[in-house]
Amino acid sequence: MTNQSSHGVYGFRFSEPDRLPLFNLFAVGHELVTDSSYHWNGMERTDGPLLLFQYTMNGAGMFDTGQESLRIGSGRAFLAEIPSRHRYYHPGGSVPWEFLFLLFRPQPLLPLWEEIKAKLGPAPLIDPGSTPIRILRDIAREAHLGRIADPYIASSLLYQFMMELGRLSLNSPRTESEWPAAVRDSVKFIKAHYNSMIGQEQLAEKMGLSKFHLLRTFSKYVGVTPNEYVNRVRIEHAVELLRTTDWSIEAIAVQVGYSSGSYFIKVFQKLTGQTPGSFRSGSGSLNYSRLFFD
């Protein structure tokens, strides 16, 4: 358990001009509660509207959603809107409940919050070493040290937390080391043969998988279908050729694997927002060295 000297609840009431899209951090806390006198009812609080993210470090508490009662043990969080029909409390007994929490105003974060909650659920398990929890610890520490001194610092820290929580909610590992071997091998094969591949059936056969299984697994971990991934790899190489050669659009299309210049132009424009010609000339756009796709 961490040093109790770091425990505390810190509130922020900065003057934030309404016209500025700052994220309004209301309070952050690192608490250690020891008995059932700790109890909050989401319909009785008077400090809303607020959004609450609370994460258990040690021990356990209870979170009642109105439909079910959930034990919020170590490594588990809960997300709640204030006001709403919920309760959270220490269940009694001798085991302390140690947790971190953030309270912040809903606007302009409510759409992202609702998306995250829809994907993670109201009480997700989150690895204590994950980036959102690391940032949560950092916010609590910075508050304890008195370093959250203006609304811009507060907004920046809250933004970082919500963006990383959003990334976590994607439910698909984004680094290749976390992918199954078949997915890693598929990506490696695509990168080596992007200019000669024909379709997903051939890739599935090469990997020894059914087309359905390949589509489902590849999309889950990479975030796009194999065909979409092939197009992204091809366009990345086309960008390099447009920058470094004077080849015709038709020649570049053939070089990266397209059978016609017209289809290449269609795919290029869909992924970049420009035609290959306007990209090469730099007319009305930045002169990119490279384009990245999610």
KOLGU-474455 format. One record per atom (N, C-alpha, C): residue in three letters; z, y, x. Coordinates in steps of 0.05 Angstrom, whole numbers, plus 5000, padded with zeros to 4 digits. Example, Ala and Ser with C-alpha at 12.3 -4.5 7.8 and 13.67 -1.06 7.14 Angstrom:
ALA515648865264ALA515649105246ALA515649345264SER514249555257SER514349795273SER515750015258
// end
This chain:
MET500049765017MET500050005000MET500050255018THR498750465009THR498450695025THR501050865025ASN501251035044ASN503551205048ASN504051375023GLN506351375012GLN506951514987GLN506651814990SER506851915015SER506552205020SER503852305012SER501852125010SER499152205002SER498852214972HIS500852124957HIS500552114928HIS500852394917GLY499552444894GLY499752704881GLY497452734861VAL497752934844VAL495653004825VAL494953294830TYR492353354832TYR491353614840TYR489353714819GLY489953954808GLY488254064788GLY486554294799PHE484354344786PHE482454554796PHE481554724772ARG481954984774ARG481255174753ARG479755404766PHE477355344775PHE475755544788PHE474155704767SER473555954774SER471856124757SER468956054763GLU467755914745GLU464955824749GLU463155954729PRO461256124739PRO459456254720PRO457956044703ASP457756094677ASP456455904659ASP453555854666ARG452256054678ARG449456034683ARG448855844707LEU450855774722LEU450455604746LEU450955314739PRO449255124747PRO449554844740PRO451554694759LEU453954804761LEU455954684778LEU457354454763PHE458254254777PHE459754034765PHE462754114767ASN464054094744ASN466754204741ASN468853994745LEU469953974769LEU472153794775LEU474753904763PHE475953744746PHE478453834732PHE480953754746ALA481053504756ALA483353404770ALA482653154785VAL484153104806VAL483952854821VAL486852764827GLY487252504827GLY489952414831GLY490052154846HIS492252114861HIS492951854873HIS495851804865GLU496251614847GLU498851584835GLU499951304838LEU502551284838LEU503951034839LEU506051034816VAL505450884795VAL507350884772VAL508750614770THR511150624761THR512850384763THR513950274737ASP513450414714ASP514550304689ASP512950404666SER513650304642SER512050344618SER512250624607SER513750804620SER513751084611SER511151214616TYR509451094634TYR506851194639TYR504951094617HIS504051284600HIS502451214577HIS500851454568TRP498151404564TRP496451624555TRP494851514531ASN494651694511ASN493151634487ASN490851834486GLY488351724485GLY486051894487GLY485552074463MET486952024440MET486652194417MET488852404415GLU490852384432GLU493052574431GLU492952784453ARG491252744472ARG491052934494ARG489853194485THR490653414497THR489753684490THR488053814511ASP487553674533ASP486153804556ASP483153744556GLY482053594536GLY479253534535GLY477553764527PRO474853734526PRO473453484532PRO473353424562LEU473853164569LEU473853084597LEU472652804599LEU471752734623LEU471052464629LEU473052364650LEU473952114647LEU475951994665LEU474851744679PHE475051744705PHE474551504721PHE477151434735GLN478151194730GLN480751114743GLN480350844756TYR481350814781TYR480850584797TYR483450474809THR483950214803THR486450094813THR486250004842MET488150084858MET488250004886MET490149764889ASN492449774876ASN494449554877ASN495749534850GLY496849294844GLY498149254819GLY496149244796ALA497049314772ALA495349294749ALA496449474727GLY494549574710GLY495349714686GLY493649594663MET494049714639MET492549624615MET490849844605PHE488449774595PHE486649964583PHE485749844556ASP486449984535ASP485849904508ASP483550074497THR481249944492THR478850094484THR478750134454GLY480550024439GLY480450024410GLY479349774399GLN477749634415GLN476649364407GLN477949144423GLU478849204447GLU480048994464GLU481949124484SER483848964493SER485749054514SER484948914540LEU484549074561LEU483648974587LEU485749024608ARG486148824625ARG487948854648ARG486348984670ILE487249204680ILE485849344701ILE487249294728GLY486549064740GLY487848984765GLY486449104789SER487349024813SER486249124838SER483249094839GLY481849314846GLY478949304849GLY477549354823ARG478949414801ARG477649464776ARG478049754767ALA476049864755ALA476150134745ALA475950134714PHE476550364702PHE475750404675PHE474650684671LEU472750714652LEU471450964646LEU472051044617ALA473051284613ALA473751364586ALA473151664581GLU472451724556GLU471951994548GLU474452104534ILE475052354539ILE477352484526ILE476352724510PRO476752724484PRO478252534467PRO476452294460SER477752064457SER476551824445SER478751624439ARG478151414424ARG480151224417ARG480651024440HIS482551084456HIS483250904478HIS486150964486ARG487350774500ARG489950814512ARG489950674539TYR491450784558TYR491950654583TYR494850694591TYR496050484603TYR498950494607TYR499750284627HIS502150324638HIS503450114654HIS504649904635PRO504149644641PRO504949444622PRO507949364623GLY509449494640GLY512249414643GLY512549214666GLY515049154673GLY515548974695GLY516049124721SER516348984742SER517249104767SER514949174786VAL512449094779VAL510249134798VAL509049414794PRO509049584814PRO507849844811PRO504849834807TRP503850044794TRP500950074790TRP500050314807GLU498450254827GLU497350464845GLU494450504839PHE493650754835PHE490850804827PHE489951084836LEU487351114837LEU486051374841LEU484651454815PHE484451714809PHE482951794786PHE481552054790LEU479452094775LEU477952344773LEU477752424744LEU478252684739LEU477752804713LEU475753034717PHE473753044700PHE471753264702PHE470453324676ARG469453564673ARG468153644648ARG465553494644PRO464853444619PRO462453274613PRO459853404622GLN459553664618GLN456953784624GLN456753884653PRO454553834666PRO452053714656PRO451753414663LEU454053284667LEU454053004677LEU453952794655LEU454252874630LEU454652684608LEU452352474606PRO449752554608PRO447652354606PRO447852144628LEU448452234653LEU448752044675LEU451151864670TRP453351974661TRP455751824655TRP455151604634GLU453751674613GLU453151484592GLU451351264602GLU449451334620GLU447651124632GLU449250934649ILE451051044665ILE452750884683ILE454550694667LYS455750804646LYS457650644630LYS456150424615ALA453650484606ALA452050284592ALA451450054610LYS451050104636LYS450249894655LYS452749754666LEU454849894672LEU457149774685LEU459249664665GLY459149784640GLY461249714621GLY463649904624PRO465549894606PRO467750084607PRO469950014628ALA469849774639ALA471949694658ALA470749514680PRO469149624698PRO467749464718PRO469449394742LEU468849164754LEU469849094780LEU468149234801ILE469449374820ILE467949524841ILE469249464868ASP467749384887ASP468749324913ASP470149564925PRO472549534935PRO474049764947PRO472649884971GLY470849724984GLY469349835007GLY466749964999SER466049974973SER463550094964SER463550394968THR461150514968THR460950794974THR462250974952PRO462050914926PRO463451084907PRO466451094911ILE467650864917ILE470550854921ILE471350994947ARG469650964967ARG470251114992ARG470251414987ILE468251514971ILE468151794965ILE470451874948LEU471351704929LEU473651764913LEU476151804930ARG476451624950ARG478651654968ARG478451914984ASP476051984992ASP475652235007ASP476352474990ILE475652474964ILE476252704947ILE479252734944ALA480652504940ALA483552524938ALA484852624964ARG483752534986ARG484852625012ARG484352925016GLU481953015010GLU481253295013GLU482953474995ALA483453374971ALA485253524953ALA488053544964HIS489053314974HIS491753304985HIS492053495009LEU489853525025LEU489953705048LEU489253995041GLY488754045016GLY488154325008GLY485454425016ARG483554245019ARG480854315029ARG478754365007ILE479554304982ILE477654364960ILE478354634949ALA477254834963ALA478155114960ALA476355284942ASP474055184933ASP472255344916ASP470655164899PRO469255274878PRO467855094860PRO465454954872TYR464355064894TYR462054944906TYR462854684921ILE465054694935ILE466054444948ILE466754234927ALA468054324906ALA468854134884ALA466354014871SER464354174866SER461954084853SER460453884871SER460353954897SER458953774916SER460253504918LEU462853494920LEU464253234922LEU463853074896LEU464153204873LEU463753054848LEU460852954845TYR458953114854TYR456153034853TYR455752784870GLN456752784894GLN456452554912GLN457652304899PHE459952334887PHE461252104874PHE459451994851MET458552174834MET456952084811MET454251964819MET453052074840MET450451964848MET450851684859GLU452951644875GLU453451374886GLU454351174864LEU455751274845LEU456551094822LEU454051024806GLY452151214804GLY449651154791GLY448050954806ARG447950974832ARG446450774849ARG447750504845LEU450350494845LEU451750234842LEU451050104815SER450650274795SER450150164768SER447350054765LEU445650084785LEU442949974783LEU442949664782ASN445149544791ASN445449254789ASN443449094805SER442149224825SER440349064842SER440649154870PRO441448974888PRO441749054916PRO439249174928ARG439449404940ARG437049544950ARG436549504980THR438249364994THR437749315022THR436749025025GLU434748985043GLU433548725045GLU435448505053SER437548575068SER439448375077SER440948245054GLU440948375030GLU442348275007GLU440448114988TRP437848114994TRP435947974977TRP435947674983PRO435247504963PRO434747224969PRO432547184989ALA432546955002ALA430546905023ALA427746915012ALA427346814988ALA424646814976ALA423547094972VAL425347284964VAL424547554960VAL423947684987ARG425647645007ARG425147755034ARG422547645045ASP422047385042ASP419547265052ASP417047385037SER417347435011SER415147554995SER414547835005VAL416547995010VAL416148265020VAL414848255047LYS415848085064LYS414648055091LYS411747975089PHE411047795072PHE408247705068PHE406547935058ILE407548085038ILE406048305027ILE405448515049LYS407448575065LYS407048775086LYS404948685107ALA404848425111ALA402948325131ALA400148285120HIS399948245093HIS397348175081HIS396648365058TYR397648605058TYR397248785035TYR394248835030ASN392648835052ASN389848915049ASN388048685042SER389148445039SER387548215032SER388648055008MET390948134998MET392147984976MET390548034950ILE390547824933ILE389047844908ILE390947884885GLY393147734883GLY394847764860GLY397447614863GLN399047634841GLN401747514841GLN401747214841GLU399647094829GLU399546804828GLU399246684856GLN397546814873GLN397246724900GLN399746754916LEU401246974912LEU403747014926LEU405746804917ALA405946754892ALA407846554881ALA407246284894GLU404646214895GLU403845954907GLU404645944936LYS404246164950LYS404946174979LYS407946134983MET409546244965MET412446234967MET413545974955GLY411845814942GLY412745564930GLY414445614905LEU413745834890LEU415245904866LEU413345914842SER414445894818SER412745944795SER412346244792LYS410146324780LYS409546604777LYS411746744761PHE412746614740PHE414946734724PHE417446784741HIS418146574757HIS420646604773HIS420246824794LEU417946834806LEU417447044826LEU417647324814LEU416347364791LEU416447624777LEU419247704771ARG420747524759ARG423547584751ARG425247644775THR425147474795THR426947504818THR426147744835PHE423547774840PHE422648004857PHE423348264843SER422748284817SER423348534803SER426348604802LYS427948394800LYS430848444799LYS431848564825TYR430948464847TYR432048554873TYR430548794885VAL427948804881VAL426349014894VAL426049254875GLY426249204849GLY426149424830GLY423349464818VAL421349334829VAL418549354818VAL417349074819THR415149034806THR413748774807THR412348744834PRO411548494841PRO410048464866PRO407548624867ASN406048644844ASN403548794844ASN404149094849GLU406249194837GLU406949474841GLU407849524870TYR409149334881TYR410049354909TYR407549354928VAL405649184922VAL403149174938VAL401849454937ASN401649574913ASN400349834911ASN401850044928ARG404450034928ARG406050224943ARG405550194973VAL405449944982VAL404949905011VAL402149995018ARG400149935000ARG397450025005ARG397250335006ILE398550464988ILE398350754988ILE399850875012GLU401950755021GLU403350855045GLU401350845069HIS399850625071HIS397950605093HIS395550795089ALA394750835064ALA392651015058ALA393351305066VAL395851375061VAL396851645069VAL396451685099GLU397251475115GLU396951495144GLU393951525152LEU392251375139LEU389351395146LEU388151665137LEU389051775115LEU388152035107LEU388952255126ARG391352215138ARG392352415157ARG391052385185THR390352145193THR389652105221THR386752035226THR385151995205THR382351925209THR380552115192ASP377952105198ASP376052245180ASP374452045164TRP375551815160TRP374151605144TRP373751715115SER371651615103SER371151685075SER373251555057ILE373551665033ILE375351555013ILE374751265007GLU372151205005GLU371250935000GLU372050745022ALA371750835047ALA372450665070ALA375450615071ILE376950815065ILE379950785065ILE380750595043ALA379450615020ALA380050434997ALA379650145005VAL377350085018VAL376749815027VAL378749725048GLN379449905067GLN381249835089GLN384049755079VAL385049885058VAL387649815048VAL387649605026GLY385249515018GLY385249285000GLY384149324972TYR382949564967TYR381849614940TYR378849554941SER377849454919SER375049374918SER373249604911SER374449824901SER372850064895SER374350314901GLY372850524908GLY374050784912GLY375250904887SER373950854865SER374950974840SER377650864832TYR378050604835TYR380650484828TYR382850584848PHE382150604874PHE383950704894PHE384850984887ILE382951154878ILE383651434871ILE385551434847LYS385151254828LYS386851244804LYS389651164812VAL389950964829VAL392650874837VAL393951084855PHE392451204873PHE393551404891PHE394651644875GLN393151724855GLN393951954839GLN396451894822LYS396551644812LYS398851564796LYS401351564812LEU401251474837LEU403651454854LEU404451714868THR402451884874THR403052124889THR402752384874GLY401352374851GLY400852614836GLY398552774846GLN397052674866GLN394752804877GLN392452604880THR390052704882THR387852534890THR387852504921PRO386652294932PRO386452274961PRO385152514974GLY383152634961GLY381852864972GLY383653104974SER385153164953SER386953394953SER389253344972PHE390053094974PHE392253034994PHE391253085022ARG388853005028ARG387753045055ARG387453335062SER386453495043SER385953775048SER388453945048GLY390553835035GLY393053985033GLY392854225014SER390854224997SER390554454979SER392654444956GLY394154644954GLY396154664933GLY398454474936SER398954374960SER401154174963SER402154184991LEU404454064996LEU405554035023LEU403853835038ASN403753865064ASN402353675082ASN404253465091TYR404553245076TYR406553045082TYR405752875106SER407852815122SER407452625143SER407652335133ARG409252305112ARG409652035100ARG410752075072LEU410151895054LEU411351895028LEU413151645025PHE415451685012PHE417251465007PHE417351414977PHE417451154970PHE417651074942PHE420350924939ASP421550944915ASP424050804910ASP423550514905
// end
